[in-house]
Amino acid sequence: MAATPRYDLYYWPTIQGRGEFVRLVFEDAGVAYRDMARLPETEGGGRGAILRMLAGAPRGTPPFAPPVLNVGDLWLAQTALICRHIAAPCGLLPANETARLHAEQLMITIMDMVVEAHDVHHPLAKSMYYEEQQAEARRRAAVFHAERLPKLMDYFERALAANDSGGPWLVGESASYADLALFQLIAGLGHAFPRALAAQAGTAPRVMALHGAVAERPGVRAYLASPRRLPFNEHGIFRHYPELDLPPAT
């Protein structure tokens, strides 16, 4: 019998960030993994674990930035690629090649929207504080709410409607890693822009139903209720600055 592989995830220890998309795949399936930077420093953890990994140039193509997954001799970076790789052992990879390609297409689109959500509060540079680009962020937020968020919700609503399997999922009859990713994207948008998302929810009932269905999956539900699920905060991708949300209804 083949040994169970050990999965080591390297991501920043105080934020959900892009690492959360990977964690959700493992947690949904109940597959054990080590969140390396959340281990005590005495066990080789903390931020130092990430810095040592990046400085050590793991075998093969070097990673650019976390998240990074180590499985035996294999080192992988890029969120979408990591999730695609672990989807099969986690039971979240569609059964045929066409469906797998479609899931990957959707996953990459979700990652594109993660960047757009981040760039609302940091439209000029990641190296600058939010307060240094607040005026530009307000302009970016107005465009995001008027154009990008409605387009996002409409696209995924159409993608869900195109899946005629009868279930709430994006591809086929079973959940895939792309469904977990869309759940996390909607959860993050709900934290960052609660009024803007609420304004779109009525036009995207399938998207909101998928979000609810993922939240009720046993592994995800247990994870969301556990201390392993860090709360959103104003240091990650999805940040709640009230001035960047839609104004309150009058």
N, C-alpha and C positions, 0 to 999 in steps of 0.2 A: 504493500500500500504506500502510495506516494505521501511524503510528508506535507502537511498543510503549510503553505508559504507564509512567511511573516511579512506583513505589510507595515512599513514605517513611513509615516506622513510627516513632512517638514513644512510647517506653516507658522506664521507669527502667533504667539500664544494668547494675545489679549483681544483679538478681533475674530469675527466670523470670516469676513473677507472671501476670497476665492477658495480657500481651503474648505469652507462649509459645504460647497457643492460635492467635494470628495467625501467628506464626513457623512453626508446624508446617504450616499450610496452604501457605505459600510454599515451605517446604523440601521438602515431599512432592512438589510439582509441579515443583520446580526453577525457580521463577519468581524473578527477581532482585528484590531490595528493598534499601532502605537502612535500617539500624537506627540512626536518627539520633543517639541519645544515646550509642551505642557508637563513634561517629566521634571522632577526636581533637578537642580543643577548638580547635586551630588550623584545623580544617576546619568549624567551626561546630557541633561535637558536644558531648558531655558533658551533664550535667544541665541546663546552661544552655540547651541547645537546646529542652528541654521547657518550661522556665520562660519563655523568650522566646515560644514558640509559644502558650502559654496566655495570656500577657499581651498578645499581639498580636491576640487576638480574630479568629481566622481567619474568612474570608468565610462567611456563612450562619449557621446556628444554632451558637452557641459550644459547644465541648466542655466537659464538667464535669471530667473527669479522664482521664489516659491509661488504656488505649491510645488513640491517635488515629492515623488513617491519612489521609495526603494523597495524592490522585491528581489532578494537574492543578488545577482550580479546586474540586474536591470535598474537603471535610474531613468525616470521620466519626469518631465516638466510639462506645463500647459494644462490647465484645468480640464478642458474638453477632452484632451487625449488621455489623461489619467482616468477620467470617469469612463471613457469608452473602453479602456483596457480592463478595468476592474468590474465592468458591468456583467461580463459573462460569468465569472465565479460567484458574483452576487445575485445571479438570476434576473438581471435587469437588461439583458441584451436581446433585441428582437430576434425572431427565429430564422428569418431569411435575409439574404443579402440586400434586397431592395429596401426592406423595412429598416435594416441596420443603417443603410446610407441615409434614409430619410430622418432617422433619429439623430444621426450625426449632423445633418443639415440644420435641424432644429436646435440642437445643442450649440452649434457655432453661432446661430442667430441670437440665442439667449446670451451668450458671452459678449456679443456685440452690444447688446442692450445694457449689460452690466457696465461696460465702459461708458456708455452714454449717461447712465444714471450717476456714475461717479463724477463725470465731467460737468454735471450741473453745478456742483459745489466747488470744483477745481477746474474751471474752464481754461485757465492760462497755463498753469504748471503745477505738478505734484509737489515740487520743491518749495512752493510758496504757501504761506498760511492762508486759510480761507478769508480771513479779514483783509488780506492784501489784494483780494480779487473779488470782493463782495459785490461791487457794482456790476462787474461782468457776469458774476454768477446769477444775479437777478435777471439780467437780460437772457442768459442761457436758460434759466428756469421757465421764463415766459414762453420761449420757443418749444421747450420740451413738453410743457403742458398743452400747448395749442396744437402741436404737430406730431412730435415723436411718440408720446404716450398713447394718443388715440390710434396712431398707425400700428404701434406694437400690439395693442389689445385687439385691434381688428384682425391683424395677421394671425395671431394665435387662435382667435375665435374661428377664423376660416379654416385653419389647419385642423382644429378639433372637429369641426363640422364635416371636413373631408374624410375623416376616419369613420367609415360606416360599420365598424365592428359592433356598435351598440354599447360600448363602454365609455368611460370618461377620459380615456387616455389618448395621447397624441398619435401613437403608432400601434396598430394591431389591437388585440384583445387584452393584453396585459400591460402593466406599468413598465416603463423603461427608465433608464437614467435621465432621459430628457424630461420626463414628467417631474422627477424630483428637482431638476434644475429649474423648471418653470415655477414650481412651488416656491423655491428659494427666491427667485427673482420677484415674484408677486409679494412674498413676505417682506422683502427688502423695500420694495416700492411703497408698501403699506406703512412701513416705519418712516421712511423719508418724506413721503408725500401723501399722508392719509386722506386729505380732502380731495386731492387730484385723483387718487385711485378710486375713491368712493364715487366720484363723478363719472368715472368710466365703467364702473362695475355693472351698471344696468344694461350696458350695450355689449357686455362680454360675459353672459351667464355661464357659458361652458368653461371659460378660463377660471372663473371663480369657483365653479363646481370642482374642477380638477384640483385647485388649491385645497379645497376642503377634503377631497378624497385622499390626497397624499397625507394630509395632516392626521387622518384617521387610520392610516396603515399602522399595524401594531408596532413595528420597529421604530417608525418615525414618531408615533405618539409617545412611546416610552422615552425616546431621545429628547423630544421637546420638553418633557416634564423633568428631565434630569439636569444636574449641574454641568454636564458636559456641553449642553447647548448654551453658549454664552449669549447674553442679551446683545441686541444691536447697541452700538455706541457711536459717538461722534469722532471716532478715529478710523473707522472702516470705510467700506465702499458706500453703504447706504446710511446717510447722515440726515438727521431731522433738524433742519434750520427752519423755523416757522415762516420766516420771511421768504423762503424759496418754495413754499407750498402755495396752492391757490388761496386767495383770501377767504376768510369765513363768510358763509352765506349771511346776507342781511335780511 
